[in-house]
Amino acid sequence: MRFSYHSLAIVAALAGAGCEGSSATTDQAGESEADTTATTTTSGTGEITTSGETTTGETTTTGESSGGEAPTTTDPATTTGGEVDILEQLSAIDGMWVGELPTPIAGYRLFTMLYEQPADHDAEGGPIFNQRMTLLHRDVDAPMVIVTAGYNINTKSAALGEPATMVAANQLTVEHRFFDKSRPSMPDWADLDIRQAATDHHRIAAALQPLYSGRWLATGASKGGLAALYFRRFFPADVDGTIAYVAPYSHGEYDGRYEEFIATRGDEACRQALRDVQREVLIRRPAMLDRMAGQAATYALFGADAVLETAALDLPFAFWQYQTASLCASVPPPAASDEEVWAFLEKVSEPSSDADLLRVEPYYWQSATQLGGILVYEATVADLLLFPGFNTARSFIVPGPGKTPGPHDPAPAQDVADWLAAEGERLLLIYGENDPWTAGAFELGEAADSYLFHAPGGNHGARIADLADADREQAIAAVEAWAGTRARSDGWVRPAPIRETLRQFGW
């Protein structure tokens, strides 16, 4: 469950750092936080003043952030923006609230923003919500990279992702609708769909493109990569190129291709070792539950037993998603101690806490209703399961008002896949050779000026810098052409494979 369903977010920092990871152990940019953006107004000098209390859509916010710190300003004279400072220009956009935070990135300013969005873009005058964003501003004439995060984002800090670093671009990172605080106060979860999310990104681009009139690129990793492709399908003229990392297209709610794929990874000795340790986790259920009970996390939503089972079922998938074949030698044998078995489970497929599950609940909804997901094979541990058939996205939707999902509808995702293959252009798709999600790679078909590359030996952290030399050169040239500027190749490209970025974010 942790890896099969909601850990798609973990590589979002490849496209635009500042996105939250999908669990406590894969948090990319610090702890999940409350909204740090105070409602603000600006003066001509760029100074921020906070209101006492301002009603924004359905919610009421105060000028003090929930963390107790109001946004701060940096010297506006360090960047361009014309005679009127960029902070004031951003704040003048209808429906936009802006605050400024310090940033350690030379030549950039960091803005944390809210943008008012309809919950249903087809219902005029209906409920609204404030969509959270961060903007790393360099120059209004530089390219803009919009990062469709796919999940929640960190609004306290941000770091440049690979595309923006390559071409010295501005970077706008957008929290996906219904994640964290980008949600109506009384949501109708039927509004959480592919087209509604694409329209969010379209409205944001339309609001900012008058200020940033240079080339625009869209990017995202994993579920964020899907969001970037969906955005492109519905609004193809909004951006000049799309870079989607490790974005899987699932054939239905229960797609068996992923499990078939991992059955071909590594050698048979490694595959058997993973099957053996799966069984050991469940054979030693009392010892594993004792260790879960010793964690600060809680498992009350679905029960520790069910969470443990899903973590065990996901273990082989998780291994190939985030580890490499070099770890095969470290898989604990049946004679290993309880502590060794637990340490391996915690490293590779840690049981998800209530907080983890709630944070990514909107993904479960999307997976069950439109995105599709994994058919989890249970045969190797069927005799040890207390909850057979539980490990599905639909199981992790917590009942509540407006939260009864209908049957899975594969048509929207199929429409996107068909459009990309028939009419898509200027698309760059990056996959990892050993990443199970690569079994769901899109097909480019007749897409023009488009490329699909696999990082040799790569996992779900694959990026352009991991590609073979010839593929990397071709990918760089494409990004340069679409951005209308030369890539800073000498400064960012390092020989593949590369894992420094993964370690930097604690993955």
Secondary structure as the mmCIF struct_conf table of DSSP 4:
data_model
#
loop_
_struct_conf.conf_type_id
_struct_conf.id
_struct_conf.beg_label_comp_id
_struct_conf.beg_label_asym_id
_struct_conf.beg_label_seq_id
_struct_conf.end_label_comp_id
_struct_conf.end_label_asym_id
_struct_conf.end_label_seq_id
HELX_RH_PI_P HELX_RH_PI_P1 ARG A 2 HIS A 6
HELX_RH_3T_P HELX_RH_3T_P1 SER A 7 VAL A 11
HELX_RH_AL_P HELX_RH_AL_P1 ALA A 12 GLY A 16
TURN_TY1_P TURN_TY1_P1 ALA A 17 GLY A 18
STRN STRN1 CYS A 19 CYS A 19
BEND BEND1 SER A 22 SER A 23
HELX_RH_3T_P HELX_RH_3T_P2 ALA A 24 THR A 26
BEND BEND2 GLN A 28 GLU A 31
STRN STRN2 THR A 40 THR A 42
TURN_TY1_P TURN_TY1_P2 GLY A 44 THR A 45
STRN STRN3 ILE A 48 THR A 50
BEND BEND3 GLY A 52 GLY A 52
STRN STRN4 GLU A 53 THR A 56
TURN_TY1_P TURN_TY1_P3 GLY A 57 GLU A 58
STRN STRN5 THR A 59 THR A 62
BEND BEND4 GLY A 63 GLU A 64
TURN_TY1_P TURN_TY1_P4 SER A 66 GLY A 67
BEND BEND5 GLY A 68 GLY A 68
HELX_RH_3T_P HELX_RH_3T_P3 PRO A 76 THR A 78
BEND BEND6 THR A 79 THR A 79
BEND BEND7 GLU A 83 VAL A 84
HELX_RH_AL_P HELX_RH_AL_P2 ILE A 86 SER A 91
TURN_TY1_P TURN_TY1_P5 ALA A 92 ALA A 92
BEND BEND8 ILE A 93 ILE A 93
TURN_TY1_P TURN_TY1_P6 ASP A 94 GLY A 95
STRN STRN6 MET A 96 LEU A 101
BEND BEND9 ILE A 105 ILE A 105
TURN_TY1_P TURN_TY1_P7 ALA A 106 GLY A 107
STRN STRN7 ARG A 109 PRO A 118
BEND BEND10 ALA A 119 ASP A 120
TURN_TY1_P TURN_TY1_P8 HIS A 121 ASP A 122
BEND BEND11 ALA A 123 ALA A 123
TURN_TY1_P TURN_TY1_P9 GLU A 124 GLY A 125
STRN STRN8 ILE A 128 HIS A 137
BEND BEND12 ARG A 138 ARG A 138
TURN_TY1_P TURN_TY1_P10 VAL A 140 ASP A 141
BEND BEND13 ALA A 142 ALA A 142
STRN STRN9 MET A 144 THR A 148
BEND BEND14 GLY A 150 TYR A 151
STRN STRN10 ILE A 153 ILE A 153
BEND BEND15 THR A 155 LYS A 156
HELX_RH_AL_P HELX_RH_AL_P3 GLU A 162 VAL A 167
TURN_TY1_P TURN_TY1_P11 ALA A 168 ALA A 168
STRN STRN11 ASN A 170 VAL A 174
HELX_LH_PP_P HELX_LH_PP_P1 GLU A 175 HIS A 176
TURN_TY1_P TURN_TY1_P12 ARG A 177 PHE A 178
BEND BEND16 PHE A 179 PHE A 179
TURN_TY1_P TURN_TY1_P13 ASP A 180 LYS A 181
BEND BEND17 SER A 182 ARG A 183
BEND BEND18 SER A 185 MET A 186
HELX_RH_3T_P HELX_RH_3T_P4 TRP A 189 ASP A 191
BEND BEND19 ASP A 193 ASP A 193
HELX_RH_AL_P HELX_RH_AL_P4 ILE A 194 LEU A 208
TURN_TY1_P TURN_TY1_P14 GLN A 209 LEU A 211
BEND BEND20 GLY A 214 GLY A 214
STRN STRN12 TRP A 216 ALA A 221
TURN_TY1_P TURN_TY1_P15 SER A 222 SER A 222
HELX_RH_AL_P HELX_RH_AL_P5 LYS A 223 PHE A 234
TURN_TY1_P TURN_TY1_P16 PRO A 236 ALA A 237
BEND BEND21 ASP A 238 ASP A 238
BEND BEND22 ASP A 240 ASP A 240
STRN STRN13 GLY A 241 TYR A 245
BEND BEND23 VAL A 246 VAL A 246
STRN STRN14 PRO A 248 PRO A 248
BEND BEND24 HIS A 251 TYR A 254
STRN STRN15 ASP A 255 ASP A 255
TURN_TY1_P TURN_TY1_P17 GLY A 256 GLY A 256
HELX_RH_AL_P HELX_RH_AL_P6 ARG A 257 ILE A 262
TURN_TY1_P TURN_TY1_P18 ALA A 263 THR A 264
BEND BEND25 ARG A 265 GLY A 266
HELX_RH_AL_P HELX_RH_AL_P7 GLU A 268 ILE A 283
TURN_TY1_P TURN_TY1_P19 ARG A 284 ARG A 284
HELX_RH_AL_P HELX_RH_AL_P8 ARG A 285 ALA A 293
TURN_TY1_P TURN_TY1_P20 GLY A 294 GLY A 294
BEND BEND26 GLN A 295 ALA A 296
TURN_TY1_P TURN_TY1_P21 ALA A 300 PHE A 302
HELX_RH_AL_P HELX_RH_AL_P9 ALA A 304 TYR A 322
HELX_RH_3T_P HELX_RH_3T_P5 ALA A 325 SER A 330
BEND BEND27 VAL A 331 VAL A 331
HELX_LH_PP_P HELX_LH_PP_P2 PRO A 332 PRO A 333
TURN_TY1_P TURN_TY1_P22 PRO A 334 ALA A 335
BEND BEND28 ALA A 336 ALA A 336
HELX_RH_AL_P HELX_RH_AL_P10 ASP A 338 SER A 349
HELX_LH_PP_P HELX_LH_PP_P3 GLU A 350 SER A 353
HELX_RH_AL_P HELX_RH_AL_P11 ASP A 354 ARG A 359
TURN_TY1_P TURN_TY1_P23 VAL A 360 VAL A 360
HELX_RH_AL_P HELX_RH_AL_P12 GLU A 361 GLN A 366
HELX_RH_PI_P HELX_RH_PI_P2 SER A 367 LEU A 371
STRN STRN16 ILE A 374 ILE A 374
HELX_RH_3T_P HELX_RH_3T_P6 ALA A 379 LEU A 384
BEND BEND29 LEU A 386 PHE A 387
TURN_TY1_P TURN_TY1_P24 PRO A 388 GLY A 389
BEND BEND30 THR A 392 THR A 392
HELX_RH_3T_P HELX_RH_3T_P7 ALA A 393 PHE A 396
TURN_TY1_P TURN_TY1_P25 PRO A 401 GLY A 402
BEND BEND31 PRO A 407 PRO A 407
HELX_RH_AL_P HELX_RH_AL_P13 ALA A 411 GLU A 423
STRN STRN17 GLU A 425 GLU A 425
BEND BEND32 ARG A 426 ARG A 426
STRN STRN18 LEU A 427 GLY A 432
TURN_TY1_P TURN_TY1_P26 GLU A 433 ASN A 434
HELX_RH_3T_P HELX_RH_3T_P8 PRO A 436 GLY A 440
STRN STRN19 ALA A 441 ALA A 441
HELX_LH_PP_P HELX_LH_PP_P4 PHE A 442 GLU A 443
TURN_TY1_P TURN_TY1_P27 GLY A 445 GLU A 446
STRN STRN20 ALA A 448 ALA A 448
TURN_TY1_P TURN_TY1_P28 ASP A 449 ASP A 449
STRN STRN21 TYR A 451 ALA A 455
TURN_TY1_P TURN_TY1_P29 PRO A 456 GLY A 457
TURN_TY1_P TURN_TY1_P30 HIS A 460 GLY A 461
HELX_RH_3T_P HELX_RH_3T_P9 ILE A 464 ASP A 466
BEND BEND33 LEU A 467 LEU A 467
HELX_RH_AL_P HELX_RH_AL_P14 ASP A 469 ALA A 483
TURN_TY1_P TURN_TY1_P31 GLY A 484 GLY A 484
BEND BEND34 THR A 485 THR A 485
HELX_RH_AL_P HELX_RH_AL_P15 SER A 489 TRP A 492
HELX_LH_PP_P HELX_LH_PP_P5 PRO A 495 PRO A 495
BEND BEND35 ALA A 496 PRO A 497
HELX_RH_AL_P HELX_RH_AL_P16 GLU A 500 GLN A 504
TURN_TY1_P TURN_TY1_P32 PHE A 505 GLY A 506
#
